[in-house]
Amino acid sequence: MNKGDAVDLVFRITAAVTRGFHHVGALTQTGRLRWYAANMAIGLIVVVLIVASA
């Protein structure tokens, strides 16, 4: 009876967005440890540069 109301719409949109983020995240998982480590190092450098410039 209330399948199409606004409350259910909010939950459906939230679920769809979550599935989309999961799909994008799953595409980046290759199992290559060196790739993960390199990305973490690059991220750390970016964070340090942002903090140092502030």
mmJSON file of the N, C-alpha and C atoms, coordinates in Angstrom:
{"data_MODEL":{"atom_site":{
"group_PDB":["ATOM","ATOM","ATOM","ATOM","ATOM","ATOM","ATOM","ATOM","ATOM","ATOM","ATOM","ATOM","ATOM","ATOM","ATOM","ATOM","ATOM","ATOM","ATOM","ATOM","ATOM","ATOM","ATOM","ATOM","ATOM","ATOM","ATOM","ATOM","ATOM","ATOM","ATOM","ATOM","ATOM","ATOM","ATOM","ATOM","ATOM","ATOM","ATOM","ATOM","ATOM","ATOM","ATOM","ATOM","ATOM","ATOM","ATOM","ATOM","ATOM","ATOM","ATOM","ATOM","ATOM","ATOM","ATOM","ATOM","ATOM","ATOM","ATOM","ATOM","ATOM","ATOM","ATOM","ATOM","ATOM","ATOM","ATOM","ATOM","ATOM","ATOM","ATOM","ATOM","ATOM","ATOM","ATOM","ATOM","ATOM","ATOM","ATOM","ATOM","ATOM","ATOM","ATOM","ATOM","ATOM","ATOM","ATOM","ATOM","ATOM","ATOM","ATOM","ATOM","ATOM","ATOM","ATOM","ATOM","ATOM","ATOM","ATOM","ATOM","ATOM","ATOM","ATOM","ATOM","ATOM","ATOM","ATOM","ATOM","ATOM","ATOM","ATOM","ATOM","ATOM","ATOM","ATOM","ATOM","ATOM","ATOM","ATOM","ATOM","ATOM","ATOM","ATOM","ATOM","ATOM","ATOM","ATOM","ATOM","ATOM","ATOM","ATOM","ATOM","ATOM","ATOM","ATOM","ATOM","ATOM","ATOM","ATOM","ATOM","ATOM","ATOM","ATOM","ATOM","ATOM","ATOM","ATOM","ATOM","ATOM","ATOM","ATOM","ATOM","ATOM","ATOM","ATOM","ATOM","ATOM","ATOM","ATOM","ATOM","ATOM","ATOM"],
"id":[1,2,3,4,5,6,7,8,9,10,11,12,13,14,15,16,17,18,19,20,21,22,23,24,25,26,27,28,29,30,31,32,33,34,35,36,37,38,39,40,41,42,43,44,45,46,47,48,49,50,51,52,53,54,55,56,57,58,59,60,61,62,63,64,65,66,67,68,69,70,71,72,73,74,75,76,77,78,79,80,81,82,83,84,85,86,87,88,89,90,91,92,93,94,95,96,97,98,99,100,101,102,103,104,105,106,107,108,109,110,111,112,113,114,115,116,117,118,119,120,121,122,123,124,125,126,127,128,129,130,131,132,133,134,135,136,137,138,139,140,141,142,143,144,145,146,147,148,149,150,151,152,153,154,155,156,157,158,159,160,161,162],
"type_symbol":["N","C","C","N","C","C","N","C","C","N","C","C","N","C","C","N","C","C","N","C","C","N","C","C","N","C","C","N","C","C","N","C","C","N","C","C","N","C","C","N","C","C","N","C","C","N","C","C","N","C","C","N","C","C","N","C","C","N","C","C","N","C","C","N","C","C","N","C","C","N","C","C","N","C","C","N","C","C","N","C","C","N","C","C","N","C","C","N","C","C","N","C","C","N","C","C","N","C","C","N","C","C","N","C","C","N","C","C","N","C","C","N","C","C","N","C","C","N","C","C","N","C","C","N","C","C","N","C","C","N","C","C","N","C","C","N","C","C","N","C","C","N","C","C","N","C","C","N","C","C","N","C","C","N","C","C","N","C","C","N","C","C"],
"label_atom_id":["N","CA","C","N","CA","C","N","CA","C","N","CA","C","N","CA","C","N","CA","C","N","CA","C","N","CA","C","N","CA","C","N","CA","C","N","CA","C","N","CA","C","N","CA","C","N","CA","C","N","CA","C","N","CA","C","N","CA","C","N","CA","C","N","CA","C","N","CA","C","N","CA","C","N","CA","C","N","CA","C","N","CA","C","N","CA","C","N","CA","C","N","CA","C","N","CA","C","N","CA","C","N","CA","C","N","CA","C","N","CA","C","N","CA","C","N","CA","C","N","CA","C","N","CA","C","N","CA","C","N","CA","C","N","CA","C","N","CA","C","N","CA","C","N","CA","C","N","CA","C","N","CA","C","N","CA","C","N","CA","C","N","CA","C","N","CA","C","N","CA","C","N","CA","C","N","CA","C","N","CA","C","N","CA","C","N","CA","C"],
"label_alt_id":[null,null,null,null,null,null,null,null,null,null,null,null,null,null,null,null,null,null,null,null,null,null,null,null,null,null,null,null,null,null,null,null,null,null,null,null,null,null,null,null,null,null,null,null,null,null,null,null,null,null,null,null,null,null,null,null,null,null,null,null,null,null,null,null,null,null,null,null,null,null,null,null,null,null,null,null,null,null,null,null,null,null,null,null,null,null,null,null,null,null,null,null,null,null,null,null,null,null,null,null,null,null,null,null,null,null,null,null,null,null,null,null,null,null,null,null,null,null,null,null,null,null,null,null,null,null,null,null,null,null,null,null,null,null,null,null,null,null,null,null,null,null,null,null,null,null,null,null,null,null,null,null,null,null,null,null,null,null,null,null,null,null],
"label_comp_id":["MET","MET","MET","ASN","ASN","ASN","LYS","LYS","LYS","GLY","GLY","GLY","ASP","ASP","ASP","ALA","ALA","ALA","VAL","VAL","VAL","ASP","ASP","ASP","LEU","LEU","LEU","VAL","VAL","VAL","PHE","PHE","PHE","ARG","ARG","ARG","ILE","ILE","ILE","THR","THR","THR","ALA","ALA","ALA","ALA","ALA","ALA","VAL","VAL","VAL","THR","THR","THR","ARG","ARG","ARG","GLY","GLY","GLY","PHE","PHE","PHE","HIS","HIS","HIS","HIS","HIS","HIS","VAL","VAL","VAL","GLY","GLY","GLY","ALA","ALA","ALA","LEU","LEU","LEU","THR","THR","THR","GLN","GLN","GLN","THR","THR","THR","GLY","GLY","GLY","ARG","ARG","ARG","LEU","LEU","LEU","ARG","ARG","ARG","TRP","TRP","TRP","TYR","TYR","TYR","ALA","ALA","ALA","ALA","ALA","ALA","ASN","ASN","ASN","MET","MET","MET","ALA","ALA","ALA","ILE","ILE","ILE","GLY","GLY","GLY","LEU","LEU","LEU","ILE","ILE","ILE","VAL","VAL","VAL","VAL","VAL","VAL","VAL","VAL","VAL","LEU","LEU","LEU","ILE","ILE","ILE","VAL","VAL","VAL","ALA","ALA","ALA","SER","SER","SER","ALA","ALA","ALA"],
"label_asym_id":["A","A","A","A","A","A","A","A","A","A","A","A","A","A","A","A","A","A","A","A","A","A","A","A","A","A","A","A","A","A","A","A","A","A","A","A","A","A","A","A","A","A","A","A","A","A","A","A","A","A","A","A","A","A","A","A","A","A","A","A","A","A","A","A","A","A","A","A","A","A","A","A","A","A","A","A","A","A","A","A","A","A","A","A","A","A","A","A","A","A","A","A","A","A","A","A","A","A","A","A","A","A","A","A","A","A","A","A","A","A","A","A","A","A","A","A","A","A","A","A","A","A","A","A","A","A","A","A","A","A","A","A","A","A","A","A","A","A","A","A","A","A","A","A","A","A","A","A","A","A","A","A","A","A","A","A","A","A","A","A","A","A"],
"label_entity_id":["1","1","1","1","1","1","1","1","1","1","1","1","1","1","1","1","1","1","1","1","1","1","1","1","1","1","1","1","1","1","1","1","1","1","1","1","1","1","1","1","1","1","1","1","1","1","1","1","1","1","1","1","1","1","1","1","1","1","1","1","1","1","1","1","1","1","1","1","1","1","1","1","1","1","1","1","1","1","1","1","1","1","1","1","1","1","1","1","1","1","1","1","1","1","1","1","1","1","1","1","1","1","1","1","1","1","1","1","1","1","1","1","1","1","1","1","1","1","1","1","1","1","1","1","1","1","1","1","1","1","1","1","1","1","1","1","1","1","1","1","1","1","1","1","1","1","1","1","1","1","1","1","1","1","1","1","1","1","1","1","1","1"],
"label_seq_id":[1,1,1,2,2,2,3,3,3,4,4,4,5,5,5,6,6,6,7,7,7,8,8,8,9,9,9,10,10,10,11,11,11,12,12,12,13,13,13,14,14,14,15,15,15,16,16,16,17,17,17,18,18,18,19,19,19,20,20,20,21,21,21,22,22,22,23,23,23,24,24,24,25,25,25,26,26,26,27,27,27,28,28,28,29,29,29,30,30,30,31,31,31,32,32,32,33,33,33,34,34,34,35,35,35,36,36,36,37,37,37,38,38,38,39,39,39,40,40,40,41,41,41,42,42,42,43,43,43,44,44,44,45,45,45,46,46,46,47,47,47,48,48,48,49,49,49,50,50,50,51,51,51,52,52,52,53,53,53,54,54,54],
"pdbx_PDB_ins_code":[null,null,null,null,null,null,null,null,null,null,null,null,null,null,null,null,null,null,null,null,null,null,null,null,null,null,null,null,null,null,null,null,null,null,null,null,null,null,null,null,null,null,null,null,null,null,null,null,null,null,null,null,null,null,null,null,null,null,null,null,null,null,null,null,null,null,null,null,null,null,null,null,null,null,null,null,null,null,null,null,null,null,null,null,null,null,null,null,null,null,null,null,null,null,null,null,null,null,null,null,null,null,null,null,null,null,null,null,null,null,null,null,null,null,null,null,null,null,null,null,null,null,null,null,null,null,null,null,null,null,null,null,null,null,null,null,null,null,null,null,null,null,null,null,null,null,null,null,null,null,null,null,null,null,null,null,null,null,null,null,null,null],
"Cartn_x":[0.82,0.0,0.869,1.9,2.745,4.096,4.161,5.447,6.026,5.217,5.694,5.786,5.752,5.769,7.192,7.306,8.581,9.594,9.145,10.076,10.785,10.047,10.656,11.563,11.205,12.032,13.401,13.449,14.722,15.6,15.009,15.791,16.232,15.405,15.795,16.943,16.884,17.966,19.254,19.158,20.339,20.963,20.145,20.65,21.299,20.722,21.281,22.638,22.737,24.005,25.071,24.695,25.633,26.115,25.207,25.602,26.551,26.309,27.196,28.591,28.685,29.997,30.711,29.959,30.562,31.115,30.366,30.816,32.113,32.185,33.396,34.558,34.3,35.352,35.835,34.93,35.312,36.172,35.972,36.79,38.247,38.49,39.855,40.598,39.919,40.564,41.182,42.505,43.209,43.998,44.24,45.033,46.522,46.904,48.334,48.769,49.522,49.925,50.79,51.687,52.545,51.716,50.656,49.779,49.091,48.599,47.948,48.937,50.152,51.158,51.543,51.682,52.035,50.935,49.683,48.577,48.509,48.777,48.785,49.909,51.074,52.199,51.875,51.273,50.884,49.849,48.882,47.878,48.497,49.46,50.138,50.899,51.557,52.281,51.315,50.18,49.179,48.676,48.38,47.901,48.963,50.207,51.287,51.454,51.348,51.466,50.301,49.1,47.953,48.119,48.558,48.735,49.878,50.949,52.1,51.787,50.894,50.576,49.573,48.908,47.891,48.458],
"Cartn_y":[-1.193,0.0,1.264,1.294,2.485,2.288,1.443,1.176,2.392,3.295,4.43,5.724,5.66,6.909,7.461,8.662,9.381,8.691,8.063,7.402,6.249,5.435,4.336,4.844,5.948,6.526,6.915,7.491,7.871,6.635,5.546,4.333,3.699,3.75,3.195,3.99,5.305,6.14,5.884,5.782,5.508,4.166,3.157,1.837,1.89,2.625,2.718,3.429,4.491,5.222,4.331,3.588,2.688,1.602,1.038,0.031,0.628,1.869,2.532,2.728,3.187,3.36,2.02,0.97,-0.354,-0.812,-0.573,-0.982,-0.267,1.028,1.791,1.306,1.067,0.569,-0.807,-1.668,-3.019,-2.997,-2.02,-1.92,-1.602,-0.926,-0.546,-1.654,-2.728,-3.81,-4.799,-4.755,-5.625,-6.708,-6.543,-7.508,-7.248,-6.156,-5.833,-4.956,-5.55,-4.864,-3.641,-3.737,-2.585,-1.387,-1.652,-0.587,0.103,-0.7,-0.142,0.707,0.18,0.902,2.215,2.18,3.397,4.442,4.014,4.964,5.552,4.733,5.26,6.27,5.999,6.928,8.246,8.169,9.391,10.169,9.465,10.129,10.802,10.14,10.733,11.994,11.947,13.128,14.282,13.995,15.042,15.634,14.789,15.281,16.136,15.705,16.479,17.825,17.851,19.113,20.05,19.511,20.345,20.928,20.077,20.552,21.557,21.318,22.21,23.562,23.605,24.873,25.712,25.106,25.832,26.635],
"Cartn_z":[0.0,0.0,0.0,0.831,0.931,0.253,-0.76,-1.404,-2.118,-2.543,-3.319,-2.536,-1.216,-0.456,-0.342,0.199,0.258,1.156,2.219,3.133,2.421,1.708,0.968,-0.145,-0.747,-1.799,-1.26,-0.067,0.554,0.743,1.235,1.455,0.146,-0.874,-2.176,-2.792,-2.671,-3.203,-2.442,-1.118,-0.298,-0.69,-0.884,-1.28,-2.655,-3.585,-4.932,-4.916,-4.138,-4.036,-3.405,-2.371,-1.72,-2.68,-3.469,-4.464,-5.496,-5.898,-6.853,-6.303,-5.055,-4.419,-4.281,-3.943,-3.83,-5.176,-6.231,-7.564,-7.934,-7.688,-8.006,-7.148,-5.861,-4.984,-5.389,-5.814,-6.227,-7.485,-8.347,-9.554,-9.233,-8.115,-7.757,-7.03,-6.645,-5.912,-6.883,-6.98,-7.91,-7.189,-5.899,-5.153,-5.245,-5.831,-5.976,-4.817,-3.908,-2.683,-2.957,-3.921,-4.234,-4.71,-5.464,-5.952,-4.781,-3.819,-2.64,-1.842,-1.646,-0.868,-1.553,-2.867,-3.604,-3.482,-3.569,-3.436,-2.037,-1.027,0.34,0.529,-0.064,0.035,-0.66,-1.828,-2.551,-1.741,-1.168,-0.335,0.874,1.5,2.651,2.251,1.118,0.645,0.388,-0.212,-0.48,0.835,1.812,3.105,3.774,3.748,4.372,3.678,2.352,1.631,1.967,2.111,2.464,3.86,4.796,6.177,6.244,5.521,5.553,4.93,3.963,3.304,4.079,5.059,5.831,6.943],
"occupancy":[1.0,1.0,1.0,1.0,1.0,1.0,1.0,1.0,1.0,1.0,1.0,1.0,1.0,1.0,1.0,1.0,1.0,1.0,1.0,1.0,1.0,1.0,1.0,1.0,1.0,1.0,1.0,1.0,1.0,1.0,1.0,1.0,1.0,1.0,1.0,1.0,1.0,1.0,1.0,1.0,1.0,1.0,1.0,1.0,1.0,1.0,1.0,1.0,1.0,1.0,1.0,1.0,1.0,1.0,1.0,1.0,1.0,1.0,1.0,1.0,1.0,1.0,1.0,1.0,1.0,1.0,1.0,1.0,1.0,1.0,1.0,1.0,1.0,1.0,1.0,1.0,1.0,1.0,1.0,1.0,1.0,1.0,1.0,1.0,1.0,1.0,1.0,1.0,1.0,1.0,1.0,1.0,1.0,1.0,1.0,1.0,1.0,1.0,1.0,1.0,1.0,1.0,1.0,1.0,1.0,1.0,1.0,1.0,1.0,1.0,1.0,1.0,1.0,1.0,1.0,1.0,1.0,1.0,1.0,1.0,1.0,1.0,1.0,1.0,1.0,1.0,1.0,1.0,1.0,1.0,1.0,1.0,1.0,1.0,1.0,1.0,1.0,1.0,1.0,1.0,1.0,1.0,1.0,1.0,1.0,1.0,1.0,1.0,1.0,1.0,1.0,1.0,1.0,1.0,1.0,1.0,1.0,1.0,1.0,1.0,1.0,1.0],
"B_iso_or_equiv":[0.0,0.0,0.0,0.0,0.0,0.0,0.0,0.0,0.0,0.0,0.0,0.0,0.0,0.0,0.0,0.0,0.0,0.0,0.0,0.0,0.0,0.0,0.0,0.0,0.0,0.0,0.0,0.0,0.0,0.0,0.0,0.0,0.0,0.0,0.0,0.0,0.0,0.0,0.0,0.0,0.0,0.0,0.0,0.0,0.0,0.0,0.0,0.0,0.0,0.0,0.0,0.0,0.0,0.0,0.0,0.0,0.0,0.0,0.0,0.0,0.0,0.0,0.0,0.0,0.0,0.0,0.0,0.0,0.0,0.0,0.0,0.0,0.0,0.0,0.0,0.0,0.0,0.0,0.0,0.0,0.0,0.0,0.0,0.0,0.0,0.0,0.0,0.0,0.0,0.0,0.0,0.0,0.0,0.0,0.0,0.0,0.0,0.0,0.0,0.0,0.0,0.0,0.0,0.0,0.0,0.0,0.0,0.0,0.0,0.0,0.0,0.0,0.0,0.0,0.0,0.0,0.0,0.0,0.0,0.0,0.0,0.0,0.0,0.0,0.0,0.0,0.0,0.0,0.0,0.0,0.0,0.0,0.0,0.0,0.0,0.0,0.0,0.0,0.0,0.0,0.0,0.0,0.0,0.0,0.0,0.0,0.0,0.0,0.0,0.0,0.0,0.0,0.0,0.0,0.0,0.0,0.0,0.0,0.0,0.0,0.0,0.0],
"pdbx_formal_charge":[null,null,null,null,null,null,null,null,null,null,null,null,null,null,null,null,null,null,null,null,null,null,null,null,null,null,null,null,null,null,null,null,null,null,null,null,null,null,null,null,null,null,null,null,null,null,null,null,null,null,null,null,null,null,null,null,null,null,null,null,null,null,null,null,null,null,null,null,null,null,null,null,null,null,null,null,null,null,null,null,null,null,null,null,null,null,null,null,null,null,null,null,null,null,null,null,null,null,null,null,null,null,null,null,null,null,null,null,null,null,null,null,null,null,null,null,null,null,null,null,null,null,null,null,null,null,null,null,null,null,null,null,null,null,null,null,null,null,null,null,null,null,null,null,null,null,null,null,null,null,null,null,null,null,null,null,null,null,null,null,null,null],
"auth_seq_id":[1,1,1,2,2,2,3,3,3,4,4,4,5,5,5,6,6,6,7,7,7,8,8,8,9,9,9,10,10,10,11,11,11,12,12,12,13,13,13,14,14,14,15,15,15,16,16,16,17,17,17,18,18,18,19,19,19,20,20,20,21,21,21,22,22,22,23,23,23,24,24,24,25,25,25,26,26,26,27,27,27,28,28,28,29,29,29,30,30,30,31,31,31,32,32,32,33,33,33,34,34,34,35,35,35,36,36,36,37,37,37,38,38,38,39,39,39,40,40,40,41,41,41,42,42,42,43,43,43,44,44,44,45,45,45,46,46,46,47,47,47,48,48,48,49,49,49,50,50,50,51,51,51,52,52,52,53,53,53,54,54,54],
"auth_comp_id":["MET","MET","MET","ASN","ASN","ASN","LYS","LYS","LYS","GLY","GLY","GLY","ASP","ASP","ASP","ALA","ALA","ALA","VAL","VAL","VAL","ASP","ASP","ASP","LEU","LEU","LEU","VAL","VAL","VAL","PHE","PHE","PHE","ARG","ARG","ARG","ILE","ILE","ILE","THR","THR","THR","ALA","ALA","ALA","ALA","ALA","ALA","VAL","VAL","VAL","THR","THR","THR","ARG","ARG","ARG","GLY","GLY","GLY","PHE","PHE","PHE","HIS","HIS","HIS","HIS","HIS","HIS","VAL","VAL","VAL","GLY","GLY","GLY","ALA","ALA","ALA","LEU","LEU","LEU","THR","THR","THR","GLN","GLN","GLN","THR","THR","THR","GLY","GLY","GLY","ARG","ARG","ARG","LEU","LEU","LEU","ARG","ARG","ARG","TRP","TRP","TRP","TYR","TYR","TYR","ALA","ALA","ALA","ALA","ALA","ALA","ASN","ASN","ASN","MET","MET","MET","ALA","ALA","ALA","ILE","ILE","ILE","GLY","GLY","GLY","LEU","LEU","LEU","ILE","ILE","ILE","VAL","VAL","VAL","VAL","VAL","VAL","VAL","VAL","VAL","LEU","LEU","LEU","ILE","ILE","ILE","VAL","VAL","VAL","ALA","ALA","ALA","SER","SER","SER","ALA","ALA","ALA"],
"auth_asym_id":["A","A","A","A","A","A","A","A","A","A","A","A","A","A","A","A","A","A","A","A","A","A","A","A","A","A","A","A","A","A","A","A","A","A","A","A","A","A","A","A","A","A","A","A","A","A","A","A","A","A","A","A","A","A","A","A","A","A","A","A","A","A","A","A","A","A","A","A","A","A","A","A","A","A","A","A","A","A","A","A","A","A","A","A","A","A","A","A","A","A","A","A","A","A","A","A","A","A","A","A","A","A","A","A","A","A","A","A","A","A","A","A","A","A","A","A","A","A","A","A","A","A","A","A","A","A","A","A","A","A","A","A","A","A","A","A","A","A","A","A","A","A","A","A","A","A","A","A","A","A","A","A","A","A","A","A","A","A","A","A","A","A"],
"auth_atom_id":["N","CA","C","N","CA","C","N","CA","C","N","CA","C","N","CA","C","N","CA","C","N","CA","C","N","CA","C","N","CA","C","N","CA","C","N","CA","C","N","CA","C","N","CA","C","N","CA","C","N","CA","C","N","CA","C","N","CA","C","N","CA","C","N","CA","C","N","CA","C","N","CA","C","N","CA","C","N","CA","C","N","CA","C","N","CA","C","N","CA","C","N","CA","C","N","CA","C","N","CA","C","N","CA","C","N","CA","C","N","CA","C","N","CA","C","N","CA","C","N","CA","C","N","CA","C","N","CA","C","N","CA","C","N","CA","C","N","CA","C","N","CA","C","N","CA","C","N","CA","C","N","CA","C","N","CA","C","N","CA","C","N","CA","C","N","CA","C","N","CA","C","N","CA","C","N","CA","C","N","CA","C","N","CA","C","N","CA","C"],
"pdbx_PDB_model_num":[1,1,1,1,1,1,1,1,1,1,1,1,1,1,1,1,1,1,1,1,1,1,1,1,1,1,1,1,1,1,1,1,1,1,1,1,1,1,1,1,1,1,1,1,1,1,1,1,1,1,1,1,1,1,1,1,1,1,1,1,1,1,1,1,1,1,1,1,1,1,1,1,1,1,1,1,1,1,1,1,1,1,1,1,1,1,1,1,1,1,1,1,1,1,1,1,1,1,1,1,1,1,1,1,1,1,1,1,1,1,1,1,1,1,1,1,1,1,1,1,1,1,1,1,1,1,1,1,1,1,1,1,1,1,1,1,1,1,1,1,1,1,1,1,1,1,1,1,1,1,1,1,1,1,1,1,1,1,1,1,1,1]
}}}
